[in-house]
Amino acid sequence: AGHWSLQCDTITFNSLASACTRADEWPLALHVLQGARRLSVEPSIVSLNVAVAALARGACWQSALGMLDSPGCADLRPDLFTFNTVARACEQASEWEWTLHVLASLIPRHGLLPDIVAFNTAISACALVRHWRHTVALLDAARSSNIQPDILGINAAVTACTGERRWAVALSLLGDVGGQWRNSPDVAIAFLAIARACGGSMRGNVLGRLLLGRGRVALSDALLVWDLAPRPAVVGAALRGIQDDDGLAIELVGLLSQYGSLTARETAAFHRRLLAPMSRALLGLPHGGGGSGGSGVVVGGGSGGD
């Protein structure tokens, strides 16, 4: 019965402190936990996690780090939630070096393996200060740890790369997206972010890759950035990017014409260019003369009168 009473007391204090943290009353949450200690209620790992979460909510990243080595927590074994919360506090304070320290040093030191949350937090911290090489290296490190990067980490790395005008690296990162994220709207948004950031024919190339990889779903998204560059150059580059899909290219031109992004003259010119190979192929076919033995395609009016 005594053990059950102690457990209930610990749960009660932890629950109250957690509720305070969720309500943005993080100083009150810490006060509740301190009150539990004064009443000789032994803390649990949940107590430690609630305290770290409260400090993170209050942007007290240094105190959150200090909690890991505090004498009162010496008998507690921090878990991944503990370290991820501390790393998040460092990331939000733009302390990217300390965020990496949590990932690369503190987590392994306690016999734990980082998860996707830990890697994403570190990638985000480096992306905030545009250390694009670090973000790419962290994505590779995640894969080496048999952790498949998700769209959150990839988008953060793409943001860092585009911020430093590393378009090719950003496109390469998006090109590696697969599985359940392949058709994610976030991937299309990332492509469009690159298209907005770069200019000229490069923007058209980006849109072409977006359309080729995501098909007709991305057509309406492409319209969002079409007015940000000279239309003929961008449309031409995008069409070259999807030149292996004539149906998609024709649909794209028709849609842009419908929304007024292309003039009738531009539309006709692109249609002529798209249909030119087919026209040459048709003209190269043998066609019948006046004899009955002629075969092939008859061009012009029929032989009989109506």
KEKE-3310 file (N, C-alpha, C; in steps of 0.2 Angstrom, whole numbers, plus 5000, padded with zeros to 4 digits):
npx = (5004:5010:5019:5011:5005:5016:5019:5007:5007:5019:5014:5004:5010:5018:5009:5001:5012:5015:5003:5003:5014:5010:5000:5008:5013:5026:5035:5027:5026:5039:5039:5030:5036:5047:5041:5036:5048:5052:5043:5047:5045:5049:5058:5054:5058:5049:5046:5059:5058:5047:5051:5062:5055:5047:5058:5062:5051:5051:5062:5074:5088:5101:5099:5091:5100:5109:5101:5103:5114:5112:5113:5101:5096:5103:5101:5092:5088:5091:5080:5077:5067:5070:5083:5080:5071:5079:5088:5079:5077:5089:5090:5079:5085:5094:5106:5116:5127:5127:5116:5120:5129:5122:5116:5127:5135:5130:5118:5124:5133:5125:5121:5111:5102:5101:5085:5073:5068:5078:5088:5081:5079:5093:5096:5087:5092:5104:5100:5094:5104:5110:5119:5122:5130:5132:5119:5116:5126:5121:5109:5115:5121:5110:5105:5115:5113:5103:5091:5078:5077:5064:5051:5052:5065:5072:5066:5070:5084:5084:5080:5091:5100:5095:5095:5108:5110:5112:5107:5108:5111:5100:5090:5095:5093:5079:5076:5080:5070:5058:5047:5033:5034:5035:5024:5020:5012:5021:5033:5031:5029:5042:5049:5043:5047:5061:5060:5054:5065:5076:5081:5076:5080:5083:5073:5063:5068:5067:5053:5050:5055:5048:5035:5037:5040:5029:5017:5001:4995:5003:5001:4993:4999:5011:5007:5007:5019:5022:5021:5032:5043:5050:5038:5039:5052:5053:5042:5046:5058:5052:5044:5054:5059:5049:5048:5047:5034:5022:5008:5007:5014:5006:4994:4998:5002:4989:4982:4989:4986:4972:4971:4976:4990:4997:4998:4987:4995:5007:5003:4999:5012:5019:5012:5014:5028:5028:5020:5028:5037:5028:5021:5032:5034:5022:5022:5032:5028:5023:5011:4995:4994:4985:4981:4974:4981:4988:4994:4993:4992:4979:4979:4969:4955:4941:4939:4927:4911:4900)
npy = (4994:5006:5008:5009:5021:5030:5030:5035:5048:5052:5051:5060:5073:5074:5074:5086:5095:5093:5097:5111:5114:5112:5122:5133:5138:5137:5140:5138:5124:5120:5124:5116:5103:5105:5107:5094:5087:5093:5088:5075:5066:5055:5058:5052:5045:5051:5063:5070:5071:5079:5091:5095:5097:5108:5118:5119:5124:5136:5142:5140:5134:5131:5128:5116:5108:5107:5100:5086:5083:5085:5083:5079:5071:5060:5047:5043:5038:5045:5045:5043:5053:5062:5067:5071:5082:5091:5093:5099:5111:5117:5119:5128:5139:5142:5136:5128:5120:5114:5107:5097:5091:5085:5075:5068:5065:5065:5056:5043:5041:5037:5025:5024:5024:5036:5043:5046:5058:5064:5066:5074:5086:5090:5092:5103:5113:5115:5120:5132:5140:5140:5130:5121:5110:5103:5098:5090:5080:5075:5069:5059:5052:5048:5038:5029:5024:5016:5023:5030:5045:5057:5068:5080:5082:5082:5092:5103:5102:5105:5118:5124:5123:5130:5142:5145:5145:5133:5125:5113:5103:5104:5100:5087:5081:5081:5073:5061:5057:5045:5031:5032:5046:5050:5056:5066:5081:5090:5088:5093:5106:5109:5108:5119:5129:5130:5133:5146:5152:5152:5157:5161:5150:5139:5139:5134:5122:5116:5116:5107:5095:5094:5092:5081:5071:5071:5072:5075:5080:5090:5101:5112:5117:5122:5133:5143:5148:5153:5166:5172:5173:5176:5171:5163:5158:5150:5142:5135:5128:5120:5112:5105:5098:5088:5081:5068:5065:5067:5069:5075:5086:5093:5094:5103:5115:5118:5120:5131:5140:5141:5148:5160:5161:5160:5167:5165:5164:5160:5148:5141:5140:5132:5120:5117:5115:5103:5094:5093:5082:5071:5075:5075:5062:5057:5063:5056:5044:5032:5036:5033:5034:5037:5024:5008:5000:5006:5010:5015:5031:5042:5058:5072:5075:5063:5049:5047:5056:5066)
npz = (5000:5004:4994:4983:4986:4986:4972:4966:4971:4964:4951:4951:4954:4942:4932:4935:4933:4920:4914:4917:4909:4896:4896:4894:4906:4911:4922:4933:4932:4935:4948:4954:4952:4960:4972:4974:4977:4989:4997:4998:4988:4977:4962:4945:4929:4921:4928:4926:4912:4910:4917:4909:4897:4901:4903:4890:4884:4890:4884:4890:4887:4891:4905:4903:4897:4908:4917:4914:4920:4933:4951:4957:4948:4946:4948:4939:4922:4908:4893:4875:4873:4882:4878:4865:4868:4874:4864:4855:4862:4861:4847:4845:4850:4841:4844:4836:4837:4850:4848:4839:4847:4857:4848:4843:4853:4867:4867:4861:4872:4882:4879:4869:4853:4841:4834:4821:4824:4832:4822:4813:4821:4822:4809:4806:4815:4809:4797:4800:4801:4789:4786:4775:4770:4782:4784:4773:4776:4788:4783:4776:4787:4794:4785:4785:4797:4796:4795:4787:4779:4782:4775:4782:4787:4774:4768:4776:4774:4760:4761:4767:4757:4746:4751:4751:4737:4731:4720:4712:4722:4730:4722:4719:4732:4733:4722:4727:4735:4740:4741:4753:4753:4740:4732:4740:4745:4751:4745:4732:4735:4740:4728:4721:4729:4726:4713:4714:4720:4711:4694:4677:4664:4673:4682:4674:4671:4684:4686:4676:4680:4692:4686:4678:4688:4696:4688:4682:4694:4698:4690:4692:4703:4697:4691:4701:4701:4689:4684:4689:4681:4664:4653:4640:4640:4652:4651:4639:4644:4654:4646:4639:4650:4651:4640:4636:4638:4629:4630:4643:4641:4631:4638:4648:4641:4636:4648:4653:4644:4645:4657:4654:4655:4643:4627:4613:4601:4606:4612:4600:4594:4602:4601:4588:4588:4597:4589:4578:4576:4574:4563:4553:4553:4548:4535:4529:4527:4514:4502:4494:4475:4460:4457:4459:4467:4477:4493:4510:4518:4513:4508:4508:4498:4496:4484:4479:4474:4484)
capx = (5000:5014:5022:5006:5004:5021:5018:5001:5010:5023:5010:5000:5014:5020:5003:5000:5017:5014:4997:5006:5019:5005:4997:5013:5015:5032:5038:5023:5027:5045:5038:5026:5041:5051:5037:5036:5055:5052:5038:5051:5042:5055:5056:5054:5060:5044:5048:5064:5056:5042:5056:5066:5050:5046:5063:5062:5046:5054:5068:5080:5091:5106:5096:5089:5106:5111:5097:5105:5120:5111:5114:5095:5093:5109:5098:5087:5092:5087:5078:5077:5063:5074:5088:5077:5068:5085:5091:5074:5078:5095:5088:5075:5089:5099:5113:5116:5133:5125:5111:5124:5133:5117:5115:5133:5139:5126:5114:5128:5136:5120:5119:5105:5103:5097:5080:5072:5067:5085:5091:5078:5081:5099:5096:5084:5096:5110:5097:5092:5110:5112:5125:5119:5134:5130:5112:5117:5130:5116:5105:5119:5122:5104:5104:5120:5111:5097:5085:5076:5075:5057:5051:5054:5072:5074:5064:5075:5091:5083:5079:5097:5104:5092:5097:5115:5110:5115:5101:5109:5111:5093:5086:5097:5090:5072:5076:5081:5064:5054:5042:5027:5034:5036:5019:5018:5012:5027:5038:5029:5030:5049:5051:5041:5051:5067:5058:5054:5071:5081:5078:5078:5079:5084:5066:5059:5070:5064:5046:5049:5056:5042:5029:5038:5039:5022:5012:4996:4993:5007:5000:4990:5005:5016:5004:5008:5026:5023:5022:5039:5049:5048:5034:5041:5058:5051:5038:5050:5062:5048:5042:5060:5059:5044:5048:5046:5027:5019:5002:5007:5016:5000:4989:5001:5001:4982:4980:4992:4982:4966:4972:4979:4997:5000:4994:4985:5000:5012:5000:5000:5019:5021:5008:5018:5034:5026:5018:5032:5040:5023:5020:5037:5033:5017:5024:5037:5024:5021:5004:4993:4993:4978:4980:4970:4985:4991:4992:4996:4987:4977:4978:4965:4948:4940:4939:4920:4908:4895)
capy = (5000:5012:5009:5012:5028:5034:5030:5039:5054:5054:5052:5066:5079:5074:5076:5093:5099:5092:5101:5118:5115:5112:5128:5138:5140:5132:5142:5135:5117:5118:5125:5110:5098:5107:5105:5087:5085:5095:5083:5069:5062:5053:5059:5047:5048:5056:5069:5073:5073:5085:5097:5097:5100:5115:5122:5120:5129:5143:5144:5139:5128:5129:5124:5110:5104:5106:5095:5080:5081:5088:5078:5076:5066:5055:5040:5043:5036:5049:5041:5047:5059:5067:5070:5075:5088:5095:5095:5104:5117:5120:5121:5134:5144:5143:5134:5122:5116:5110:5102:5092:5088:5080:5069:5064:5063:5063:5050:5037:5040:5034:5018:5025:5026:5042:5041:5051:5065:5067:5068:5080:5092:5092:5095:5109:5117:5117:5123:5138:5145:5139:5126:5116:5104:5099:5095:5084:5075:5072:5065:5053:5049:5044:5032:5025:5022:5013:5027:5033:5052:5059:5074:5085:5083:5083:5099:5107:5102:5109:5125:5127:5123:5135:5148:5146:5145:5126:5122:5106:5099:5104:5095:5080:5079:5080:5067:5054:5056:5039:5028:5035:5053:5052:5060:5070:5088:5094:5087:5098:5113:5110:5110:5126:5134:5130:5137:5153:5155:5152:5161:5160:5143:5135:5138:5130:5115:5113:5114:5101:5089:5093:5089:5074:5066:5071:5071:5080:5083:5096:5106:5118:5120:5125:5140:5147:5152:5155:5173:5175:5173:5177:5165:5159:5154:5146:5136:5131:5124:5115:5107:5101:5093:5083:5080:5061:5064:5072:5070:5079:5093:5096:5096:5109:5121:5119:5123:5138:5145:5142:5152:5166:5162:5159:5169:5161:5164:5156:5141:5138:5139:5126:5115:5116:5111:5097:5090:5093:5075:5067:5078:5073:5055:5056:5065:5051:5037:5031:5037:5031:5038:5036:5017:5004:4996:5011:5009:5020:5036:5046:5065:5076:5073:5056:5048:5048:5062:5065)
capz = (5000:5004:4987:4979:4988:4983:4965:4965:4972:4959:4945:4952:4953:4935:4928:4936:4930:4913:4912:4917:4903:4890:4896:4894:4912:4913:4928:4938:4931:4938:4955:4956:4953:4966:4978:4975:4980:4996:5001:4998:4983:4973:4955:4940:4922:4918:4931:4922:4905:4911:4919:4903:4893:4904:4902:4883:4883:4892:4880:4894:4884:4895:4910:4900:4896:4915:4920:4912:4924:4940:4956:4959:4943:4945:4948:4933:4916:4902:4887:4869:4873:4886:4874:4859:4870:4875:4857:4852:4865:4858:4840:4845:4852:4836:4846:4832:4839:4855:4845:4836:4853:4859:4844:4841:4859:4873:4865:4861:4878:4887:4876:4865:4846:4839:4830:4816:4828:4834:4816:4810:4825:4821:4802:4806:4818:4804:4791:4802:4800:4782:4785:4770:4770:4788:4783:4769:4780:4793:4780:4775:4793:4795:4781:4787:4804:4794:4796:4781:4781:4780:4771:4786:4786:4768:4766:4780:4770:4754:4762:4768:4751:4742:4754:4748:4730:4729:4717:4710:4728:4732:4717:4720:4738:4731:4718:4731:4739:4738:4746:4754:4752:4733:4730:4746:4743:4753:4740:4727:4738:4740:4721:4720:4733:4722:4707:4716:4722:4705:4689:4670:4662:4678:4685:4670:4672:4690:4685:4672:4685:4696:4682:4676:4694:4700:4684:4681:4700:4699:4685:4696:4707:4693:4689:4706:4700:4682:4683:4692:4676:4657:4651:4635:4642:4657:4648:4635:4648:4657:4641:4638:4655:4651:4633:4635:4639:4625:4633:4648:4638:4628:4643:4652:4637:4636:4655:4654:4639:4648:4663:4652:4655:4637:4622:4608:4597:4610:4612:4593:4592:4606:4598:4582:4590:4600:4584:4572:4575:4572:4556:4549:4552:4543:4528:4527:4525:4507:4501:4487:4470:4458:4456:4464:4471:4481:4500:4515:4520:4508:4511:4504:4497:4494:4477:4477:4476:4489)
cpx = (5004:5017:5017:5005:5009:5021:5012:5004:5014:5019:5006:5004:5016:5014:5001:5005:5017:5008:4999:5010:5015:5002:5002:5015:5021:5035:5034:5025:5034:5044:5034:5031:5046:5048:5037:5043:5055:5047:5041:5048:5048:5053:5057:5057:5055:5045:5053:5062:5051:5046:5059:5061:5048:5051:5064:5057:5047:5060:5075:5084:5097:5104:5094:5095:5109:5107:5100:5111:5118:5111:5107:5092:5099:5106:5094:5091:5088:5086:5079:5073:5066:5079:5085:5074:5074:5087:5086:5075:5084:5094:5084:5079:5094:5106:5114:5122:5131:5120:5115:5127:5128:5116:5121:5137:5135:5122:5118:5131:5131:5118:5113:5107:5099:5091:5079:5071:5073:5088:5088:5079:5088:5100:5093:5088:5102:5106:5096:5098:5113:5118:5123:5124:5133:5123:5113:5121:5125:5111:5108:5120:5116:5103:5109:5118:5104:5090:5084:5074:5068:5057:5052:5061:5075:5072:5068:5082:5090:5083:5086:5101:5101:5094:5104:5116:5113:5109:5102:5109:5104:5089:5088:5094:5083:5071:5077:5075:5060:5049:5036:5027:5034:5030:5016:5017:5018:5033:5037:5031:5038:5052:5049:5045:5058:5065:5057:5060:5076:5077:5079:5076:5079:5077:5062:5061:5067:5057:5045:5050:5050:5036:5031:5038:5033:5016:5007:4994:4997:5006:4997:4995:5010:5013:5006:5015:5027:5024:5028:5045:5046:5044:5037:5047:5057:5047:5042:5055:5058:5046:5048:5060:5054:5043:5046:5038:5024:5012:5002:5009:5010:4995:4992:5000:4993:4979:4983:4988:4975:4966:4975:4986:5001:4995:4992:4991:5006:5010:5001:5007:5021:5018:5012:5024:5033:5024:5022:5035:5034:5021:5025:5036:5028:5018:5029:5034:5022:5013:5001:4992:4986:4976:4977:4975:4989:4989:4995:4990:4986:4976:4974:4958:4947:4939:4931:4916:4902:4888)
cpy = (5006:5013:5012:5019:5033:5035:5035:5046:5057:5056:5059:5072:5079:5076:5083:5097:5099:5097:5109:5119:5116:5119:5134:5141:5136:5134:5138:5127:5115:5119:5119:5104:5099:5105:5098:5084:5087:5091:5076:5064:5061:5054:5053:5050:5052:5063:5073:5075:5079:5091:5099:5100:5107:5120:5124:5125:5136:5146:5144:5133:5126:5125:5117:5105:5102:5100:5088:5078:5083:5082:5075:5071:5061:5048:5038:5041:5040:5044:5046:5053:5064:5071:5074:5081:5093:5098:5100:5111:5121:5123:5127:5140:5146:5141:5127:5117:5111:5105:5096:5088:5083:5074:5065:5062:5061:5057:5044:5036:5037:5027:5018:5026:5031:5039:5047:5058:5068:5070:5074:5086:5094:5095:5102:5114:5120:5121:5130:5143:5143:5135:5120:5110:5100:5095:5089:5079:5072:5067:5058:5049:5045:5038:5027:5021:5018:5016:5031:5040:5053:5066:5080:5087:5085:5090:5104:5108:5106:5116:5128:5127:5128:5142:5150:5145:5138:5122:5115:5101:5098:5099:5088:5077:5077:5074:5060:5053:5050:5037:5032:5043:5055:5057:5065:5078:5092:5093:5092:5105:5114:5112:5117:5131:5135:5135:5144:5156:5156:5156:5158:5153:5138:5134:5134:5123:5112:5112:5108:5095:5088:5090:5082:5069:5066:5071:5077:5083:5090:5102:5113:5121:5124:5132:5145:5151:5154:5162:5176:5175:5174:5170:5161:5154:5149:5140:5132:5126:5119:5110:5103:5096:5088:5081:5073:5060:5069:5074:5075:5086:5097:5098:5103:5115:5123:5123:5130:5143:5146:5148:5159:5167:5162:5163:5164:5159:5159:5149:5137:5136:5133:5120:5112:5112:5104:5092:5089:5086:5071:5069:5075:5065:5053:5057:5060:5045:5037:5032:5035:5036:5037:5029:5014:5000:5000:5009:5015:5025:5041:5053:5069:5073:5066:5055:5048:5054:5060:5065)
cpz = (5000:4997:4982:4980:4985:4975:4963:4966:4966:4952:4945:4951:4945:4931:4929:4933:4923:4910:4912:4911:4897:4890:4896:4900:4915:4919:4934:4938:4935:4946:4958:4957:4959:4972:4980:4979:4988:5000:5000:4993:4978:4965:4950:4934:4919:4921:4927:4915:4905:4913:4913:4898:4895:4902:4895:4881:4885:4889:4885:4892:4888:4902:4909:4900:4903:4918:4919:4917:4932:4945:4958:4954:4942:4945:4943:4927:4910:4896:4881:4869:4877:4881:4868:4861:4871:4869:4854:4855:4863:4851:4840:4847:4847:4839:4843:4834:4845:4853:4843:4842:4856:4855:4843:4848:4865:4872:4865:4868:4883:4884:4872:4858:4844:4834:4825:4819:4829:4827:4813:4814:4823:4814:4802:4809:4813:4799:4793:4801:4794:4781:4781:4770:4776:4787:4778:4772:4785:4789:4778:4781:4795:4791:4783:4794:4802:4795:4790:4782:4778:4777:4775:4786:4780:4766:4770:4776:4764:4755:4763:4761:4746:4745:4752:4741:4728:4726:4715:4716:4730:4728:4718:4726:4736:4727:4721:4735:4736:4742:4747:4753:4745:4731:4735:4743:4745:4749:4734:4729:4738:4733:4719:4723:4729:4716:4708:4717:4716:4700:4682:4668:4667:4681:4681:4671:4679:4690:4681:4676:4689:4692:4680:4682:4697:4695:4684:4688:4701:4695:4688:4700:4703:4691:4694:4705:4693:4680:4686:4687:4669:4655:4646:4637:4647:4655:4643:4639:4652:4652:4639:4643:4655:4644:4631:4636:4635:4627:4638:4646:4635:4633:4647:4648:4637:4642:4655:4649:4642:4654:4661:4653:4649:4632:4617:4603:4600:4610:4605:4592:4596:4603:4592:4583:4593:4594:4578:4571:4572:4564:4551:4548:4547:4536:4525:4525:4518:4507:4494:4482:4467:4457:4461:4469:4476:4488:4504:4516:4514:4511:4506:4503:4495:4487:4475:4478:4481:4486)
residu = (ALA:GLY:HIS:TRP:SER:LEU:GLN:CYS:ASP:THR:ILE:THR:PHE:ASN:SER:LEU:ALA:SER:ALA:CYS:THR:ARG:ALA:ASP:GLU:TRP:PRO:LEU:ALA:LEU:HIS:VAL:LEU:GLN:GLY:ALA:ARG:ARG:LEU:SER:VAL:GLU:PRO:SER:ILE:VAL:SER:LEU:ASN:VAL:ALA:VAL:ALA:ALA:LEU:ALA:ARG:GLY:ALA:CYS:TRP:GLN:SER:ALA:LEU:GLY:MET:LEU:ASP:SER:PRO:GLY:CYS:ALA:ASP:LEU:ARG:PRO:ASP:LEU:PHE:THR:PHE:ASN:THR:VAL:ALA:ARG:ALA:CYS:GLU:GLN:ALA:SER:GLU:TRP:GLU:TRP:THR:LEU:HIS:VAL:LEU:ALA:SER:LEU:ILE:PRO:ARG:HIS:GLY:LEU:LEU:PRO:ASP:ILE:VAL:ALA:PHE:ASN:THR:ALA:ILE:SER:ALA:CYS:ALA:LEU:VAL:ARG:HIS:TRP:ARG:HIS:THR:VAL:ALA:LEU:LEU:ASP:ALA:ALA:ARG:SER:SER:ASN:ILE:GLN:PRO:ASP:ILE:LEU:GLY:ILE:ASN:ALA:ALA:VAL:THR:ALA:CYS:THR:GLY:GLU:ARG:ARG:TRP:ALA:VAL:ALA:LEU:SER:LEU:LEU:GLY:ASP:VAL:GLY:GLY:GLN:TRP:ARG:ASN:SER:PRO:ASP:VAL:ALA:ILE:ALA:PHE:LEU:ALA:ILE:ALA:ARG:ALA:CYS:GLY:GLY:SER:MET:ARG:GLY:ASN:VAL:LEU:GLY:ARG:LEU:LEU:LEU:GLY:ARG:GLY:ARG:VAL:ALA:LEU:SER:ASP:ALA:LEU:LEU:VAL:TRP:ASP:LEU:ALA:PRO:ARG:PRO:ALA:VAL:VAL:GLY:ALA:ALA:LEU:ARG:GLY:ILE:GLN:ASP:ASP:ASP:GLY:LEU:ALA:ILE:GLU:LEU:VAL:GLY:LEU:LEU:SER:GLN:TYR:GLY:SER:LEU:THR:ALA:ARG:GLU:THR:ALA:ALA:PHE:HIS:ARG:ARG:LEU:LEU:ALA:PRO:MET:SER:ARG:ALA:LEU:LEU:GLY:LEU:PRO:HIS:GLY:GLY:GLY:GLY:SER:GLY:GLY:SER:GLY:VAL:VAL:VAL:GLY:GLY:GLY:SER:GLY:GLY:ASP)
# end
